[in-house]
């Protein structure tokens, strides 16, 4: 026979254990770190896209996964500190982008890294090869060399024959040399005269602006990289002030006032990064997950900029555009 005391003891034990059990069941199983050099006070479309990717793969934030978001506000020193803090908090994987990738690689130790990177990760020595990255890193590279010629083609369509075009790029960006070679070859085919302006900082960018404003430049190609992305508003303002058509590779530049962009659909790429995270959380090794190139491309025209600088894209171009900014 079970005594009354035994029943009371069992009930007391249950009342203590039940809340603890419920708490344990409500603690998310996975923790993912998100690291970016972007400003903390601005919405991040890439973070939003990544979260959408997690949702599409069945993850519910707060229930079975937590995303620890860290924005370094442009400071690489802060990014270094944030990586160390994420590692100490035992995140399962760190998702990072742009200039913050290097911080993650330097300080993440053995924590897996999934990256969205604008350059050549092999040339940067982030991975051993695209097919077999090795180590703890994988992700997507946005260096779409096959699209370089297309950018010059759409720019040529709004410029006179034999136009003089400036190329603005960060020479320290892995893959920049190859992208410049592709651009020079495409410009030769199109009969364009290409001038190269390497810019590593704001001082060099201002110097390039002064030269471009007085050397007869008729259009500008801006290579998409961490520095030019950070300075895209200044670049767009210069183009508008001097009525110069500008083209780059990511739609973010068109949103900031460039005339056109032709390149990878970054939102789709960041949605896809969630696939890497999903595989790693389920046991896959980053070393064996190939680094991929963008699967989708978008052509964006800023019609407001076109009107401001007196350019009229053809009807054929407007019909080709995936998005027109009014």
Residue, then its C-alpha position, 0 to 999 in steps of 0.5 A: x500500500x502506498x502511504x499518504x506521505x509517499x504520495x505527498x512527497x511524489x507530488x512535491x517532487x513533481x511540482x518542483x520538476x515540472x516547471x524546470x522540465x517545461x523551461x528546458x523544453x522551451x529553451x531553443x536548441x540552436x544558437x546562431x551568431x550574425x555578424x556584420x559591419x553594418x550600422x546597428x540603427x539601420x534595417x538590414x535586408x540581408x539579415x531579414x533574408x537570412x531569417x526568411x531562409x531559416x523560416x523556410x527550412x522550418x526553424x522558428x526563432x525563439x522556439x528552436x533557434x536563436x539568432x544573436x545579432x551583432x552590428x559593428x557600426x563600421x568598426x573592425x575592432x568592434x567586430x573582432x570583439x563581437x566575434x570573441x563574445x559570440x564564441x564565448x556564448x557558445x553559438x553553433x555557427x557564425x554567419x557573416x558578410x563583407x568586411x566582417x568575414x576577416x574578423x570572424x576568421x581571425x577570432x572564431x577558432x573552431x566555430x563554423x563560419x558561413x559567409x556571404x563574401x563579395x570577393x574571391x575566397x580562394x584568393x583571400x585564402x579563406x578556403x582551399x578551393x570552392x569545391x572543397x573549402x577545407x577548415x571551418x568556412x563555407x558559404x557564397x561568393x558574390x564575385x560574378x565575373x561572367x556578369x562584368x561584361x553585361x554591366x558595361x553593355x548596359x552602360x554603353x547603351x546609354x552612352x555615345x560610341x567610344x565613351x570614356x568610362x571610369x572604373x572605381x574599385x578597392x585594389x585590396x579587394x580579393x578578386x579585384x585584379x581579375x574583375x579589372x581584367x574582365x572589364x578591360x576586355x569587355x570595354x575593348x570589345x565595346x569600343x570604350x576607353x577605360x580609366x582605372x581609379x583605385x581607392x582604398x579610403x575616403x581620401x583616395x576616393x575624393x582625389x578620384x572624384x576631382x580627377x573624374x570631374x575634369x577628365x572628360x569621363x562620361x560614365x562610371x563603373x563601380x566594382x561592388x566591394x565592402x569599401x564602395x558599398x560603405x561609400x555608395x551614397x557618396x558615390x551616387x551623390x557625385x554621379x548625380x551632381x556631375x550627371x554621370x551614369x553609374x553602374x555596379x553589381x548589386x541592387x543596393x547601389x541602385x537603391x542609393x541612386x546609381x543609374x543601374x545595377x546588373x548582378x547577383x540577387x543578394x537577397x536570394x543569396x542570403x536566403x540560401x545561406x540558411x541552407x548552409x546553416x541548416x546542414x551544419x546544425x544537422x552535422x555536416x562539416x563546412x570543409x565539405x560544403x562547396x562554396x557556391x556562386x549566385x544562382x539568380x541575377x537581377x537588372x535594376x534601373x533607377x528611373x528617378x536617377x535617369x530623369x535627374x541626369x538626363x538619360x533615357x533608357x530604351x524601351x527594350x532596357x526597361x522591359x529587360x529590367x527586373x525592377x525599376x525604381x521610381 
